[in-house]
């Protein structure tokens, strides 16, 4: 009978240790699952934040491109006006010099033909 009680005691101890081990493993698995969910939430939030920041950056680039295009268009228009103005001035000055030259050549011809 002593052997039976001894075996029963050993089995009881093994059963208790097994239950304790199972509870510990269960708690660790539960903690790992919680950590997994927390990491998934963190990764999802980070991905959303990154997506929002990329969208803001894209919008900022679009606004800057539009602003630069407007500035370039305005500067091109002003440069065109300036070039036209300078060309008109040169044309007027050349026209006056040609008229003076024609007058001088005409008077020279008139003097020498007499």
MODAWO-V348250 format. One record per backbone hydrogen bond with DSSP energy under -1.0 kcal/mol. CO is the residue of the C=O (numbers start at 1). NH is the residue of the N-H. E is the energy in kcal/mol with one decimal. If there is no record, write none. Layout:
CO/NH/E, CO/NH/E
This chain:
1/5/-2.5, 2/6/-2.7, 3/7/-2.9, 4/8/-2.8, 5/9/-2.6, 6/10/-2.7, 7/11/-2.9, 8/12/-2.3, 9/13/-2.5, 10/14/-2.9, 11/15/-2.7, 12/16/-2.8, 13/17/-2.8, 14/18/-2.6, 15/19/-2.7, 16/20/-2.6, 17/21/-2.7, 18/22/-2.9, 19/23/-2.6, 20/24/-2.5, 21/25/-2.8, 22/26/-3.0, 23/27/-2.6, 24/28/-2.5, 25/29/-2.9, 26/30/-2.5, 27/31/-2.6, 28/32/-2.7, 29/33/-2.7, 30/34/-2.4, 31/35/-2.7, 32/36/-2.7, 33/37/-2.5, 34/38/-2.6, 35/39/-2.8, 36/40/-2.6, 37/41/-2.5, 38/42/-2.7, 39/43/-3.0, 40/44/-2.6, 41/45/-2.8, 42/46/-2.8, 43/47/-2.6, 44/48/-2.4, 45/49/-2.8, 46/50/-2.7, 47/51/-2.5, 48/52/-2.6, 49/53/-2.7, 50/54/-2.7, 51/55/-2.2, 52/56/-2.5, 53/57/-2.6, 54/58/-2.6, 55/59/-2.6, 56/60/-2.6, 57/61/-2.6, 58/62/-2.5, 59/63/-2.5, 60/64/-2.6, 61/65/-2.8, 62/66/-2.5, 63/67/-2.5, 64/68/-2.9, 65/69/-2.5, 66/70/-2.3, 67/71/-2.7, 68/72/-2.9, 69/73/-2.5, 70/74/-2.7, 71/75/-3.0, 72/76/-2.8, 73/77/-2.3, 74/78/-2.5, 75/79/-2.7, 76/80/-2.6, 77/81/-2.3, 78/82/-2.4, 79/83/-2.8, 80/84/-2.6, 81/85/-2.5, 82/86/-2.6, 83/87/-2.8, 84/88/-2.5, 85/89/-2.2, 86/90/-2.6, 87/91/-2.7, 88/92/-2.6, 89/93/-2.6, 90/94/-2.9, 91/95/-2.6, 92/96/-2.5, 93/97/-2.5, 94/98/-2.7, 95/99/-2.3, 96/100/-2.5, 97/101/-2.6, 98/102/-3.0, 99/103/-2.6, 100/104/-2.8, 101/105/-3.0, 102/106/-2.9, 103/107/-2.6, 104/108/-2.1, 105/109/-2.5, 106/110/-2.3, 107/111/-2.3, 108/112/-2.1, 109/113/-1.6
